[in-house]
Amino acid sequence: MRIQVRRTGGFAGIERHAEVETSGRPDAGEWHALADEAVASGRSTPPLGVPDGFSYRITIDGKTVYCADPRLGEAQRRLISRVLKEGV
């Protein structure tokens, strides 16, 4: 499974992108469960955010959902943080 996260917005307007390929990882099951939960609560179109807030595009194996601060679900928040921290 390929998980991609693109973060835009924020005070400085700096875009950040990272992705993780879970194939062959010993923790792939955890990634898959978290990704499934995050996608289930995502939107098919970009939501309206708040001034200086971040907006996110999450793409998992070609399926894209959108979310934005401050209305991130817990699974979305955990997945985004993990991908931006561990991804390339």
LINLIN-V904235 format. One record per backbone hydrogen bond with DSSP energy under -1.0 kcal/mol. NH is the residue of the N-H (numbers start at 1). CO is the residue of the C=O. Records with the same first field share a line. If there is no record, write none. Layout:
NH=CO ; CO
This chain:
3=20
4=59
5=18
6=57
7=16
8=55
10=53
16=7
18=5
20=3
22=1
25=22
28=25
31=27
32=28
33=29
34=30
35=31
36=32
37=33
38=34
39=35
40=36
42=39
43=66
53=50
55=8
56=67
57=6
58=65
59=4
60=63
61=2
63=60
65=58
66=43
67=56
69=54
71=68
77=73
78=74
79=75
80=76
81=77
82=78
83=79
84=80
85=81
86=82
87=83
88=19
